[in-house]
């Protein structure tokens, strides 16, 4: 739904972001009708690209949202192996929407994000 109402949105702030990858971009927008704000950070190096979007209850300070997201993007980008390759890449038309989460295995996600095996699972 957020994607649908983003079409034609004229109040999306976009700016170059230094200090993350070789090239970085920060986007911020508010959706008063939904009472949410959205921050998106995109960072690239010659060997990888990370795009992270976070939707939070409004209002939020843009600087606080950016500061919260930056360490995650830096950590993910820095954890990508030099031979990182996505196999079986989804393309437009192969599904209702491209789902990057379906492209990585659970082990790959844990390695990139630093999640310990079994985290979030009940022990009893």
Helices and strands as residue ranges (DSSP letters): H 2-6, E 13-16, E 23-31, E 36-45, E 48-57, H 62-79, G 100-103, H 106-113
